[in-house]
Amino acid sequence: MKTLCVALVLVIGISVASAQSVPSSVEQRIRQIYAQKYPDDFSMQKTLVENQLDCYLFLQQWTAEQGVPEDIFKKIREIYATKYPYDYSMQKTLVENQCECYRFLQSYRSAEGVPQNVFDNLKRKYAAKYPYDFSMQKTLVENQVESYSELNK
């Protein structure tokens, strides 16, 4: 029975893997990038190519993110796909970070010791200045809150 279960899991895994495949043009480009970058380090090439292919497949099926409106999620994805066209690992990492920061900012509604109007103005200011860079907004708002608190002890 145990052998049957293992075999079934393998068959399902292979079916899913073959259902999701990387276009040969994308794979060739990824291989070319790392062959040029690490011409004599085949282990590094293999590791990085496999990582990029895994991230490519992940990004293909990642169509929504909980707690992030669809239009914002799509815009974030578009920004990093444009900025890092063949670096799927970078795209994945940065989109994950932006989504995490977006959710944080949505829940960050006040700061102890900071008047609400000051806090709201900081959030508005950085949202306007960095509209789809939630990581930057988070960093700047947190820094300003910390500085305000230090100045008003």
C-alpha positions as CSV (number, residue, x, y, z in Angstrom):
1,M,0.0,0.0,0.0
2,K,2.8,2.4,1.0
3,T,4.6,1.7,-2.4
4,L,1.3,2.4,-4.2
5,C,0.9,5.7,-2.5
6,V,4.5,6.7,-3.3
7,A,4.0,5.7,-6.9
8,L,0.8,7.7,-7.1
9,V,2.4,10.8,-5.7
10,L,5.2,10.5,-8.2
11,V,2.8,10.1,-11.1
12,I,0.7,13.1,-10.0
13,G,3.9,15.1,-9.5
14,I,5.1,14.2,-13.0
15,S,1.7,15.1,-14.5
16,V,1.7,18.5,-12.8
17,A,5.3,19.2,-13.8
18,S,4.6,18.3,-17.4
19,A,1.4,20.4,-17.4
20,Q,3.5,23.4,-16.5
21,S,6.5,23.8,-18.7
22,V,8.8,26.6,-19.5
23,P,8.9,27.7,-23.1
24,S,12.1,26.6,-24.8
25,S,12.9,30.2,-25.7
26,V,12.7,31.3,-22.1
27,E,14.8,28.3,-20.9
28,Q,17.4,28.9,-23.6
29,R,17.7,32.6,-22.6
30,I,18.1,31.7,-18.9
31,R,20.8,29.1,-19.8
32,Q,22.6,31.6,-22.0
33,I,22.6,34.3,-19.2
34,Y,24.2,32.0,-16.7
35,A,26.6,30.3,-19.1
36,Q,28.0,33.8,-19.9
37,K,28.0,34.9,-16.3
38,Y,29.7,31.7,-15.0
39,P,31.4,30.1,-18.0
40,D,33.5,27.6,-16.1
41,D,31.2,27.0,-13.1
42,F,28.7,24.4,-14.2
43,S,27.4,23.7,-10.7
44,M,26.6,27.4,-10.3
45,Q,24.9,27.5,-13.8
46,K,22.8,24.4,-12.9
47,T,21.8,25.8,-9.5
48,L,20.8,29.2,-10.9
49,V,19.1,27.9,-14.0
50,E,17.0,25.5,-11.9
51,N,16.1,28.3,-9.5
52,Q,15.1,30.6,-12.4
53,L,13.0,27.8,-14.0
54,D,11.2,27.1,-10.7
55,C,10.5,30.8,-10.2
56,Y,9.3,31.2,-13.8
57,L,6.8,28.3,-13.2
58,F,5.8,29.8,-9.8
59,L,5.1,33.2,-11.4
60,Q,3.0,31.7,-14.2
61,Q,0.5,30.2,-11.7
62,W,0.7,33.2,-9.2
63,T,-2.4,35.2,-10.3
64,A,-3.5,36.7,-7.1
65,E,-2.3,37.5,-3.6
66,Q,-4.5,37.5,-0.5
67,G,-4.9,41.0,1.0
68,V,-3.8,42.8,-2.2
69,P,-6.3,44.1,-4.7
70,E,-6.0,42.5,-8.1
71,D,-5.2,45.8,-9.9
72,I,-2.4,46.6,-7.5
73,F,-1.0,43.0,-7.6
74,K,-1.0,43.1,-11.4
75,K,0.8,46.5,-11.4
76,I,3.5,45.3,-9.0
77,R,4.0,42.2,-11.2
78,E,4.2,44.3,-14.3
79,I,6.8,46.7,-12.8
80,Y,9.2,43.9,-11.8
81,A,8.6,41.9,-15.0
82,T,9.7,45.0,-17.0
83,K,12.6,45.8,-14.7
84,Y,13.9,42.2,-14.5
85,P,12.7,40.5,-17.7
86,Y,14.7,37.2,-17.3
87,D,15.3,37.3,-13.6
88,Y,12.3,35.4,-12.4
89,S,13.8,34.8,-9.0
90,M,14.2,38.6,-8.5
91,Q,10.7,39.2,-9.7
92,K,9.3,36.6,-7.3
93,T,11.3,38.0,-4.3
94,L,10.4,41.6,-5.0
95,V,6.7,41.0,-5.6
96,E,6.5,38.9,-2.4
97,N,8.2,41.8,-0.5
98,Q,5.9,44.4,-2.1
99,C,2.8,42.4,-1.2
100,E,4.0,41.9,2.4
101,C,4.7,45.7,2.7
102,Y,1.3,46.5,1.1
103,R,-0.5,44.4,3.7
104,F,1.6,45.9,6.5
105,L,0.7,49.5,5.4
106,Q,-3.0,48.6,5.2
107,S,-2.9,47.4,8.8
108,Y,-0.6,50.2,10.1
109,R,-3.2,52.8,11.1
110,S,-1.6,54.7,13.9
111,A,1.5,54.9,16.0
112,E,1.8,55.4,19.7
113,G,2.9,59.0,20.5
114,V,2.3,60.3,17.0
115,P,-0.8,62.5,16.5
116,Q,-3.2,60.8,14.0
117,N,-3.1,63.7,11.6
118,V,0.7,63.6,11.5
119,F,0.6,59.9,10.9
120,D,-2.0,60.0,8.2
121,N,-0.1,62.8,6.4
122,L,3.1,60.8,6.4
123,K,1.3,57.8,4.9
124,R,-0.4,60.0,2.3
125,K,2.9,61.8,1.4
126,Y,4.8,58.6,0.8
127,A,2.0,56.9,-1.0
128,A,1.8,59.8,-3.4
129,K,5.6,60.0,-3.8
130,Y,6.1,56.2,-4.3
131,P,2.7,54.9,-5.5
132,Y,3.6,51.2,-6.2
133,D,6.7,51.0,-4.0
134,F,5.2,49.8,-0.8
135,S,8.5,48.7,0.6
136,M,9.8,52.3,0.3
137,Q,6.6,53.7,1.8
138,K,6.9,51.3,4.7
139,T,10.5,52.1,5.3
140,L,10.0,55.9,5.2
141,V,6.8,55.9,7.3
142,E,8.4,53.8,10.0
143,N,11.6,56.0,9.9
144,Q,9.5,59.1,10.2
145,V,7.4,57.7,13.1
146,E,10.6,56.7,14.9
147,S,12.2,60.1,14.3
148,Y,9.0,61.9,15.5
149,S,8.9,59.8,18.6
150,E,12.6,60.5,19.3
151,L,12.1,64.2,18.9
152,N,9.0,64.3,21.1
153,K,10.2,62.3,24.1
